[in-house]
Each structure stands twice: as C-alpha cells, then as structure tokens.
Amino acid sequence: MLSIMWICDRCGIEHPATPEPPRCVLDRGEVGMEEAGDLGAHTGRWWTHEELISLPHKTLHRDHGRGLHSIKRDPQFAIGHWSFIATTPAGTLLWDPPSWLDTEVLDVVRGLGDVAVIATSHPHMFGAQLGWSRALGGVPVLVNERNREWLPAPDPAFEFWDEHVEPLPGLELIRLGGHMRGSAVARTPDGSILAGDTISGGLAPGWVSFQRNFPKHIPLSAAVVRRVVDRLDDFTYDRLYTLGGDTIDRDARAVVRRSAETHIRWVNGDFDHLT
C-alpha cells in the first residue's frame, strides 16, 4: 500500500525515499533573528510508515458536529497535531493531514466520505500529505504558493494557490500569513474556521493567541495581528479550531477580535505602566 518514505520525528514531514535518511527540509541549521519559519537544527530519528504502524497506538476521533471531525494519534508522534476532516455535499477536505498511515486511520477518514482535496495550514503541517494523496486515489494536494520552498520534493499531486481559493463549493482557503508567510485557514461551508497555527489557543478559555514562533514564545507584532484579523473579518464564521486541539464552539469571531485587541494593546505598550 505504501512506498518507502522517510518521516522526520521532529516535525512528521514525509520525505522521498533515498538510500540514507535525508536532511529535513525544515532543518536549515542555526538560524538568525529573522527566521524564515523553520524549526531550527534538529537531527532526530527518521521513521518509515511501516515502523510507525508497528508501534502500539490508536486513533483518537472527535465529532464536532455540523460535518466536522478531527483525528489524532495516541501516543502522539512528532508535533502531535489534530487533523481535520470537513465533509461537504461535493466531497471531503482533509486538513493538516496526519504524519502516519495505517488501516485504522484510513478507515476513519474514508468512513466520513470521499476525500476530494488535501490542504495544509502551513509547512509544519505537511505531514504525510503525499502518502495520503496516493492512499486516497491520487487526490490533489493544495499548497500555498508562498510555502513552495518548504516542499521536500516536487510532485504532480501538488496544486498551488495564493490569496484565496474555493476547492469545493462553499469551502474556502484563505492566506492570512503571520506565523509563516503562507499560513492559511480553511473556512467550511457551515462557518467553522480551521486555523492551524495561524491563530492558536491559550490557557484561558474563550481566548486565542497570535504567535510567530511557538518553541521560543515570540509573539506577532501589533501590525501583523491587525492585518490577520482584519482579513479574517471579511468572512462570516462562528466556530474556530486549532491544530493543538483548542476549540471555540461559539462566538468565535468576537473571541478573535477581543483577543486581538488585547494583544495589540499589550505589545504596543499601552499597559507598560502596570509592569
């Protein structure tokens, strides 16, 4: 079922078969102050799909209602994100695809409908996108044009887009930038936002955050947060889900705006007198 591929245990991105494990496309050595979005130097273990299948694990599955589902490997592998399946009458979107493939997770995804397209929020979530495409009959893999440089290798399955695309009726992909230049969200026909890391959760309930670099906890600037939120305001939505499992099940648009305004005021120094 699967060709031999190398999978990085730091980020979970699938790389083409080579005699020896490659250098991860996200590993560009030590990076300077102006990071391009890579995860920094990492020389972890490389895996194959067959090796990952052999490890004891299970697939977690959440039904969010309104045709939206999410899945995750337990125990987690690599970044350990939640992948989303958004069902529509015209087909299903697999968003931020898993980094592993086995019969159980394939059965879950196939059982929710025919996958028509695969897409990702940003390069950290490329996962096993080509493996999934091939396992599902060669469905197209949509990649934002500004994320092209992070692909491990070219492939005919890739289709590129830039600012906005509607791969299925009523289902939109929107580039917002911020976390990475090509960072995007998906808006489902029912009005749910699949945010990836473009907008992330927080420890406080009913709150979201905006970060440039998660391992180093570097926040986005006020200007970028304003740009991201103003762009998203062009679209109607009431729910928001992040790759980390954070859920805003109602009034998401108001939550995003309130969180953004607070973030902007703090990074602008409005409350410096309190520190």
N, C-alpha and C positions, 0 to 999 in steps of 0.2 A: 504493500500500500504506500509506503513512504520511501523516498530516496534518501541516501545517507546525507545528512546535513550537519553542520556544526552549530551548536546553540550555546551562546555565552551565558554563564551562570550569573553574571553581574547584572545584565540588562535583559536577557532572554531573547535577544535578536538572533534569528536564524541566518547562517552564512553558508555560501555554496560549499559543496564537497571539494576538499583538497587533500593531498596526501598527509599533510600535517595541519593541526589547528591553525587558523589564520589569526591575524590581529583584529580585534573587534573594531568595527567601523566607528564606534563611539569612543574608542581609546585613542586619543591623539597626544598621549603623553602629558607632561605637565603643561598646564595652560596658564595664561596670564590673566590680568584683571578683566580684560574684555573677552570673556568666554563666549564661544560660539554656540554653546548648548551641549557640549559633550560632557561625559560623566567623569572626566579625568583619567589618569592612568589606572588601569586595572588588568591584572593578569590572573584572573580566576580560572576555574576549571571549565573545560569545554565538554559538552554532552551531545549525544545523538538522541533522536526521538525514541529509538529502541531502549536506550539506557533510562530515559525518563519514564517510559512506560513500565519498566521493571521495578521501579521504586514504589513502595506502598504509598498510595494516595487515593483521594476521592475527589469528585467534582461537586462543589457547592453550587446550588442553584436557587436564585431568588426570583420570585414573580412579583413585579412592581405594579401589576395591573395595567390596563389600557394598552396591552400588547407589547409591553416592555419587560425584558428579563435580563438577569446578569448571572455570570458564572465565574468561578474562581477555583484554582487548585488548592487542595488542603492535604499536607502542609504546603505552604507557598513555595514557589520557585522564582528565582531572580527578583524582580521588583515586586512581584506578588499582587498585580493589579486585578481589578474586576473587569471582565469583558462584558459587552452588552449586545443583546440581540433585540432589534426593534422590528416588529412584524408590521407589514402593510399589505393591503389587498394585492399590490403589484409585486410582492416579494419581500425578502427579509434583508436587513443590514446587519452584518457582523462588525461591530465597532471595537477597536483596540483588541485585536484577536489574541487568543491565548498563545503562550510560548510552547505549549505541548499539544500533542495529538494522540488520542487513543480511542478505543471503541466507545467507552463510556461518554466522553465529552462530545464525540462526534454524534452519538445517538441523541444526546440532549439537544444539540444545535439543530440537527436535521428534524427532530421531532417538533420543533417550533415553527417549521415552514421552510420553503425553498430559499436558500440564501442567494440573493441576486447580486450583491456587491459587498466588498470588504473595504473598510476605510479605517484610518487611524487619526487620533488627535494630534500626534507629533511623533518624531522618530524614536523616542524612548519606548513607544508602544508598537513598533513594527512587529515584534514578536515573531511568530511563525506564519506570517501573512502569506507567503508563497506556498508553504506546506498546506495551509488551509484552502487556498485557492485550488490547488491540484486535487485535494481530497474531496472538494465540493464540485468537481467537474469543470474547473477552469474559469471560475467566476472572476470578473475584473477586480483589481486591487487599486483603489484610488489613492494617490499620493499628492499632497500639495506640492506645487512646483518649487517652493522655497525649501522643501525638505529633500529635494532630489539628491543633494550632495551626501546625505547620510545613508543612502541605499547601499548595501554591501555589494550589489552587482545589478546590472540591468536585466530586465525580463519582459517578455511580451505581455505578461499579465498586467503590467503597470499602466495605468492611465492617469495623466496629470491634469490638475486643475489649479486655479489660483485664488481668486477672491471669494467666489460663490459658485456652487453647483447644486443641481437638483437631480441626483442619480435615480430617484424613484419619485413618483408623484407625491408632492407634499412633504417629502423628506429632503432637508437641505443641509449642506455642509458649508460652514461659514468660517473664513480665516479671520482670526482676531489678533494673532501674534501675541507678543508678551513673553510668555515662558520660553518659546523659541519663535523664530521668525515665521515659520509655517504653522504655528499652533492654531488648531481649529476646534470648533464644536460642531456637533450634529443636532439639528432641531427636527424632532419627529413630527409626523402629521398631527399627533394629539397634543402637541405643545410641551413636550419634555425636551430639556437640553442635556445632552451627553457632553460633559465639559472636559473630560480627560484631566489634564493638569492646568489647562488654561485658566480655569477657576477651580480652586481647591477648597476643601473643608477646613474646619477649625475645631478646637476643643469645646468651644461654646456652641450649644445647639442653636439652630436657626441663624447660622453665621457662615460666611465664606471668606476666603483669603486669596491673595494675589502674590505669587512668588516667582522670582526669576530663577533662583537656584534653590532646590529643596535640601540637598545634603548640607549646604552652607547657610541655609535660612536667610538668603538675600532677597529682600522684597523688591517688587517692581516699583518704579518711580510713580509719582503722582500723575505725570502726563500720560504715561502708558496705561495706567489703570483707568484714567478718564477716557482714553481712546477706546479701550476694550469695552467698557460698559456702555459708552455712547453708541458704539457699533451694534452691540447686542440689543440695545433699546429699539432698534429698527424692527425687531421680531417679537411676536407675542409668544409668551411661554409662562407656565405656572409651576413647573417642576424642574429640578436640576439634580444630576447625579454625577459624581466624580469617580475617577478610576480607583481611588482609595477606599471607596465604599460609602462615602458621605452622601446623605440623601436630604434633599429639601423637597418635601412632598406637597407643599402648597405655598402660594405667595412667593415663589422663587424670584420673580422679577423685583419685588420690593426688597427681599433679603439681599439680593446682589447690589442693588442701588444703595441701600443703607450701609452695607459693609464697605462698599467702595468709597462712599463719602467719608466714613470714619478713617479708613486707610489713608486717603488723600490728605485729610487734615493733620493726621499724626506725622506723616512723612514730610509735610510742608512746614512743620514746626509750630503749628497753632497751639500745641499744648506743652511746649518746651518749659513753660514756667511751672509746670507741675512735676518736673523731673529733677 
